[in-house]
Amino acid sequence: MLLKQGKIRISNLKEIWKDYQLIKRLVDKRIDSLKDTLVYSVDKLEQLHYIRGQIKGLESLLQDLNDLQKKQEQLNDKELRDFKGST
């Protein structure tokens, strides 16, 4: 829909994709760091629960990003089919 309305250009899609990859990479690194902290540095039960909560939140964020990516790909495919059908 946004492509039809001319609101998103291909160059903008490339930038969005780069941002998505950067965010995903940063979140993955943070999760790895937190897991290392869990294994080597946790002394108290409260720390364990706090770090586990952070990991769960970041994993939820990654899942949301993946879901949005899949949904966007489906929309893009549908728009492309509709565009080809209208020409």
BELVENQUI-V282879 format. One record per residue. RES is the residue in one letter. PSI is psi in degrees with one decimal (NA if undefined). Layout:
<<RES & PSI> <RES & PSI>>
This chain:
<<M & -44.7> <L & -34.6> <L & -40.2> <K & -37.4> <Q & -4.9> <G & 18.4> <K & -25.4> <I & 126.1> <R & 162.5> <I & -40.2> <S & -36.1> <N & -37.6> <L & -37.9> <K & -41.2> <E & -41.9> <I & -41.9> <W & -42.0> <K & -42.9> <D & -43.1> <Y & -46.9> <Q & -39.7> <L & -47.8> <I & -45.4> <K & -43.8> <R & -42.6> <L & -41.6> <V & -42.1> <D & -43.2> <K & -41.8> <R & -41.0> <I & -44.7> <D & -42.0> <S & -43.6> <L & -37.8> <K & -40.2> <D & -41.9> <T & -41.6> <L & -43.1> <V & -39.7> <Y & -18.0> <S & -2.4> <V & 125.0> <D & -23.1> <K & 152.5> <L & -35.5> <E & -39.3> <Q & -42.0> <L & -48.6> <H & -39.6> <Y & -47.7> <I & -39.2> <R & -38.8> <G & -39.8> <Q & -44.3> <I & -45.2> <K & -39.8> <G & -43.0> <L & -38.1> <E & -35.8> <S & -41.1> <L & -45.7> <L & -41.5> <Q & -41.3> <D & -42.1> <L & -42.9> <N & -42.1> <D & -42.9> <L & -39.8> <Q & -46.3> <K & -42.7> <K & -41.9> <Q & -40.1> <E & -40.7> <Q & -42.5> <L & -42.5> <N & -43.1> <D & -42.9> <K & -44.4> <E & -38.8> <L & -42.8> <R & -43.1> <D & -40.1> <F & -43.4> <K & -34.3> <G & -24.8> <S & -8.4> <T & NA>>
